[in-house]
Amino acid sequence: MPPDNWIYIQEPDVRMGRLQVFNNWSPALVADPTTIWLGLEYFCREGDDLWSMDSGRFVDFAAAELEKLV
């Protein structure tokens, strides 16, 4: 696990802006400290394509972006 709380993403082929590692913020933020809890942050505007995306589709979109970074 990286030691950072968050990592800014600058890859040109993803729209993710930041990756958070909740374990590094506080152990109280994670239910199981033997796993890594991530937050993917996106910057959008009300009404744009990310804002308007269906929740299920957005989860798939974000997972695909995370895979691109690995």
C-alpha positions as CSV (number, residue, x, y, z in Angstrom):
1,M,0.0,0.0,0.0
2,P,1.4,3.4,-0.8
3,P,2.0,5.7,2.2
4,D,-0.1,8.5,0.8
5,N,-3.6,9.6,1.8
6,W,-4.4,10.6,-1.8
7,I,-2.6,10.4,-5.1
8,Y,-3.3,12.8,-8.0
9,I,-3.9,11.1,-11.3
10,Q,-2.4,12.7,-14.4
11,E,-2.8,9.9,-16.9
12,P,-4.2,11.2,-20.1
13,D,-6.4,8.2,-20.8
14,V,-8.5,8.4,-17.6
15,R,-10.8,11.0,-16.2
16,M,-10.1,10.1,-12.5
17,G,-8.6,13.1,-10.7
18,R,-7.5,11.6,-7.4
19,L,-7.2,8.2,-5.7
20,Q,-7.7,8.1,-1.9
21,V,-6.4,5.4,0.4
22,F,-8.8,5.5,3.3
23,N,-6.5,3.2,5.4
24,N,-4.0,6.0,5.6
25,W,-6.5,8.6,6.7
26,S,-7.6,6.7,9.8
27,P,-8.0,3.1,10.8
28,A,-11.6,4.0,11.9
29,L,-12.5,4.6,8.2
30,V,-12.1,1.0,7.2
31,A,-14.2,-2.0,8.3
32,D,-11.4,-4.5,7.7
33,P,-7.8,-3.2,8.2
34,T,-6.4,-6.3,6.4
35,T,-7.8,-4.9,3.1
36,I,-7.1,-1.7,1.2
37,W,-10.1,0.7,0.9
38,L,-9.9,3.1,-2.0
39,G,-11.9,6.1,-3.1
40,L,-11.8,7.3,-6.7
41,E,-12.5,11.0,-7.1
42,Y,-13.8,12.6,-10.3
43,F,-14.2,16.2,-10.9
44,C,-17.4,17.1,-12.8
45,R,-20.0,19.8,-13.2
46,E,-23.7,19.4,-12.5
47,G,-25.4,18.1,-15.6
48,D,-22.3,16.9,-17.4
49,D,-21.8,13.3,-18.6
50,L,-20.2,12.0,-15.4
51,W,-22.8,13.8,-13.2
52,S,-25.6,12.3,-15.2
53,M,-24.3,8.8,-15.5
54,D,-26.4,6.0,-14.0
55,S,-24.8,4.7,-10.7
56,G,-24.3,1.2,-12.0
57,R,-22.7,2.3,-15.2
58,F,-20.5,4.7,-13.3
59,V,-19.2,1.9,-11.0
60,D,-18.3,-0.1,-14.1
61,F,-16.7,3.0,-15.7
62,A,-14.6,3.8,-12.6
63,A,-13.5,0.1,-12.2
64,A,-12.4,0.1,-15.8
65,E,-10.4,3.3,-15.2
66,L,-8.8,1.8,-12.1
67,E,-7.7,-1.2,-14.2
68,K,-6.0,1.1,-16.7
69,L,-3.8,2.5,-13.9
70,V,-2.6,-1.0,-12.7
